[in-house]
Amino acid sequence: MKNATFRQLRVFNEVARHLSFVRAAENLHLTPPAVTMQVKELEGHVGMPLFERRGKQVSLTTTGEYMLVYTRKILATIKDAEDAAARLQRAETGVLTIGMVSTAKYFMMKMLAEFRSKHPGVELKLAMGNREQLVQMLQNNEVDIAVMGRPPKELQTRAEPFAAHPHVFVSTPGHRLAQRGHLSVEDLRPYDFIVREPGSGTRVAMEKFFAEARVEPRLQMQLHSNETLKQAVMAGLGLGFVSLHTIGLELSQGLIALLDVEGAPVVRAWNVVHTQSKMLSPAAESFRYFMLEQGEKQLADQFGRFLPF
């Protein structure tokens, strides 16, 4: 292993993360043959195969699983060393990897554009997933800092709320409930619901709301993205429970209706999160400060007008 290179370890980590040589090549801006060559060279240094290949299926060998643990420790240590050097130079440069739950993409792109305009020396990389996936990214040190709703209890993290995060009930504008005024939770009982997958923060908030109201919702369909869920609601396939921050465009165009349900909106918080063991780079500290200072105002400016009740 003493002759293994940083590049080989980085390529190995990327293939292991996606279990795909093609996806790793795309993310690293390499060709698939170049990725294969780097992995083979590393396997030569280790003396054992790191992956099993069966057709298009790729999986880690037992050796590969062990090596992945140490590879991630090495890469994390190198990243910490780079961040420490940047701190000493007091330079806001380098790569900043920001993780975010998929719901946050509806407002984060605008905020990232403003952050980038103030810190042009920082190269931004984004990683997106549901809550469980983001917790795994934090645990594996794959992101420097994360934007999410419910902070993880599984890890020792520093979670700081930066803005309110309302969740609302929605329907197609022609739905009979959209024509009524204030609704009780009982009024929702006869209707089908389209929901996010288990593990998403939106699903957890919805289940908690109904459990406290002692109402069992009729779950008609489970979807893995906000976009697909919105399309299903607009098509009249059922009611939805979504983050207000995902439906600004649809509300402004009259494609979705908000339902005035007792106890809603369900207001949670957006948090900026990092592991306690991680020393933040100047770029990450600047991003953290920016979110805490600007987050609430920007979200209120974008979405505050959509809550009439």
C-alpha positions in Angstrom: 0.0 0.0 0.0 2.9 2.4 0.5 3.0 3.1 -3.3 -0.7 3.9 -3.5 -1.4 7.4 -4.7 -4.0 10.0 -3.5 -5.5 9.8 -7.0 -6.0 6.1 -6.8 -7.7 6.4 -3.4 -9.9 9.2 -4.6 -11.0 7.1 -7.6 -11.6 4.0 -5.5 -13.7 6.0 -3.0 -15.9 7.5 -5.8 -16.5 4.0 -7.4 -17.4 2.6 -4.0 -19.8 5.5 -3.3 -21.7 4.9 -6.5 -20.9 1.2 -7.2 -20.5 2.3 -10.8 -17.3 2.9 -12.8 -19.3 5.1 -15.3 -20.8 7.3 -12.6 -17.4 7.7 -10.9 -15.8 8.7 -14.2 -18.5 11.3 -14.8 -18.0 12.8 -11.3 -14.2 12.9 -11.6 -14.2 14.1 -15.2 -12.3 11.0 -16.3 -13.0 8.3 -18.9 -14.3 4.9 -17.6 -11.1 3.2 -18.8 -9.0 5.6 -16.8 -11.1 4.9 -13.7 -10.7 1.1 -14.3 -6.9 1.6 -14.7 -6.6 3.5 -11.4 -8.6 0.9 -9.5 -6.5 -2.0 -11.0 -3.3 -0.2 -10.0 -4.6 0.2 -6.5 -5.7 -3.5 -6.4 -2.1 -4.3 -7.5 -0.7 -2.4 -4.5 -3.2 -4.1 -2.1 -2.6 -7.6 -3.6 -6.3 -8.5 -3.6 -9.4 -7.4 -5.7 -11.5 -4.6 -4.2 -14.6 -5.0 -6.4 -16.6 -7.9 -7.7 -17.9 -7.4 -11.3 -20.8 -9.4 -12.6 -21.9 -7.9 -15.8 -22.9 -4.3 -15.1 -23.3 -5.1 -11.4 -20.4 -3.8 -9.1 -20.0 -4.7 -5.5 -17.3 -4.3 -2.9 -15.3 -7.4 -1.8 -14.7 -7.9 1.9 -11.2 -6.5 1.3 -12.7 -3.6 -0.5 -15.0 -2.8 2.4 -12.1 -2.8 4.8 -10.0 -0.6 2.5 -12.9 1.8 2.0 -12.9 2.6 5.8 -9.2 3.5 5.8 -9.4 5.3 2.4 -12.1 7.6 3.7 -10.1 8.3 6.9 -7.0 9.2 4.7 -9.1 11.4 2.4 -10.7 13.1 5.3 -7.4 13.7 7.0 -6.0 15.3 3.8 -9.1 17.5 3.5 -8.7 18.6 7.1 -5.0 19.4 6.4 -6.0 21.5 3.4 -8.6 23.3 5.5 -6.1 24.0 8.3 -3.6 25.4 5.8 -6.3 27.7 4.4 -7.1 28.9 7.9 -3.4 29.7 8.5 -3.4 31.7 5.2 -6.7 33.3 6.1 -7.8 32.7 2.5 -11.3 32.1 1.4 -10.4 29.8 -1.4 -10.6 26.1 -2.2 -13.4 23.6 -2.6 -16.5 23.7 -0.4 -18.7 20.7 -0.5 -22.3 21.5 0.6 -24.8 18.7 1.3 -28.5 19.4 1.1 -31.8 17.6 1.3 -33.6 17.6 -2.0 -36.3 19.9 -0.7 -33.7 22.7 -0.1 -32.8 22.9 -3.8 -35.9 25.1 -4.4 -34.3 28.0 -2.5 -30.7 27.2 -2.1 -29.6 27.8 -5.7 -30.5 31.5 -5.4 -28.7 31.7 -2.1 -25.7 29.9 -3.4 -25.5 32.4 -6.3 -25.4 35.3 -3.9 -22.8 33.5 -1.7 -20.7 32.9 -4.7 -20.8 36.5 -5.8 -19.4 37.5 -2.4 -16.8 34.7 -2.3 -15.7 34.2 -5.9 -12.6 32.3 -4.8 -14.6 29.4 -3.5 -15.3 26.4 -5.7 -18.7 25.0 -4.8 -19.6 21.3 -5.0 -23.1 20.1 -4.2 -24.3 16.8 -2.9 -28.1 16.0 -2.6 -30.2 13.3 -1.1 -32.9 12.6 1.4 -32.3 13.0 5.1 -30.9 9.5 5.7 -28.5 9.9 2.7 -27.3 13.2 4.0 -26.7 11.9 7.5 -24.5 9.2 5.8 -22.6 11.8 3.9 -21.9 13.7 7.1 -20.8 10.5 8.8 -18.5 9.7 5.9 -17.1 13.2 5.8 -18.2 13.5 2.2 -19.6 17.0 2.8 -18.2 19.9 4.7 -21.5 21.4 5.9 -25.1 20.5 5.3 -28.5 22.2 4.9 -31.3 20.1 6.3 -34.5 20.1 8.4 -34.4 17.7 11.3 -30.7 17.5 12.5 -29.3 14.0 13.1 -29.3 12.4 16.5 -27.2 9.6 15.2 -24.1 11.8 15.1 -22.4 14.4 17.2 -23.2 17.5 15.2 -23.5 21.2 15.6 -26.9 22.2 14.2 -28.0 25.8 14.0 -31.4 26.9 12.8 -31.4 29.7 10.2 -35.0 29.9 9.0 -38.6 28.7 9.6 -39.6 25.7 7.4 -43.4 25.5 7.0 -45.1 22.4 5.7 -48.6 22.6 4.2 -51.5 20.5 2.9 -52.1 20.9 -0.9 -54.6 19.8 -3.5 -55.5 20.5 -7.1 -57.3 23.9 -7.3 -60.6 22.1 -8.3 -60.7 19.8 -5.3 -63.8 20.1 -3.1 -61.7 20.8 0.0 -60.0 23.7 -1.8 -63.4 25.4 -2.1 -64.0 25.3 1.6 -62.7 27.5 4.4 -61.0 26.2 7.6 -60.7 22.4 7.7 -60.3 20.1 10.7 -57.9 17.1 10.5 -61.0 14.9 10.5 -62.0 16.5 7.2 -59.0 14.9 5.6 -59.7 11.3 6.7 -61.8 10.2 3.6 -59.2 11.4 1.0 -56.2 9.7 -0.5 -52.7 11.0 0.2 -49.6 11.0 -2.0 -46.6 10.9 0.3 -42.8 11.0 0.2 -40.7 7.9 0.9 -39.9 6.8 4.5 -36.7 8.5 5.7 -37.5 11.9 4.2 -38.0 14.8 6.6 -41.4 15.6 4.9 -42.7 12.1 5.6 -41.6 12.2 9.2 -43.3 15.6 9.8 -46.5 14.3 8.2 -46.6 11.1 10.2 -46.0 13.1 13.4 -48.8 15.5 12.6 -51.4 12.8 12.0 -50.2 10.7 15.0 -50.8 13.7 17.3 -54.2 14.2 15.8 -55.0 10.5 16.1 -56.0 10.3 12.5 -54.8 7.5 10.2 -54.3 9.0 6.7 -55.2 7.0 3.6 -51.8 6.5 1.8 -52.5 6.1 -1.9 -49.1 6.5 -3.4 -45.5 6.8 -2.3 -43.1 8.9 -4.4 -39.4 9.6 -4.1 -39.2 13.2 -5.3 -41.0 16.5 -4.6 -41.4 17.1 -8.4 -43.2 13.8 -9.0 -45.4 14.4 -5.9 -46.4 17.8 -7.1 -47.3 16.5 -10.6 -49.4 13.8 -9.0 -51.3 16.3 -6.8 -51.9 18.6 -9.8 -53.2 15.7 -11.8 -55.8 15.1 -9.0 -54.5 11.8 -7.8 -54.7 12.8 -4.2 -53.8 15.3 -1.5 -50.3 16.1 -0.6 -48.2 17.3 2.4 -45.2 19.3 1.2 -42.7 21.9 2.2 -44.0 25.4 1.3 -40.6 26.0 -0.1 -41.1 23.5 -2.9 -44.3 24.9 -4.4 -43.6 28.7 -5.0 -43.9 28.4 -8.8 -47.0 26.3 -8.7 -48.7 28.6 -6.2 -47.9 31.7 -8.2 -49.3 30.2 -11.3 -52.5 28.8 -9.6 -51.6 25.2 -10.3 -51.8 24.0 -6.7 -54.1 25.1 -3.9 -53.2 25.4 -0.2 -55.6 23.9 2.2 -56.4 25.7 5.5 -56.1 22.8 7.9 -56.3 23.1 11.6 -52.8 22.9 13.1 -51.1 23.7 9.8 -48.8 24.9 8.5 -46.5 22.6 10.5 -43.5 24.8 11.1 -40.1 23.2 11.6 -36.7 24.7 11.1 -34.0 24.7 8.5 -30.6 24.0 10.0 -27.0 24.4 8.9 -25.2 21.4 10.2 -21.6 20.0 10.5 -20.0 17.3 12.6 -18.5 18.5 15.8 -15.2 16.8 15.1 -14.8 18.7 11.8 -12.6 21.8 11.7 -14.4 24.1 9.3 -12.4 25.9 6.6 -12.7 29.6 6.1 -14.9 29.0 3.2 -17.2 26.8 5.2 -17.3 29.3 8.1 -18.2 32.0 5.7 -21.0 29.9 4.3 -22.3 29.1 7.8 -22.3 32.8 8.7 -24.0 33.7 5.4 -26.8 31.2 6.0 -27.4 32.3 9.6 -27.4 36.0 8.6 -29.3 35.8 5.4 -31.4 32.6 5.4 -34.6 33.8 7.2 -34.9 37.1 5.3 -34.4 35.5 1.9 -36.9 32.7 2.5 -39.5 35.2 3.9 -39.0 37.4 0.8 -39.5 34.4 -1.5 -42.3 32.5 0.2 -43.9 34.6 2.9 -46.7 36.0 0.7 -48.1 32.4 0.0 -49.5 31.9 3.5 -52.8 33.7 3.7 -53.9 31.8 6.9 
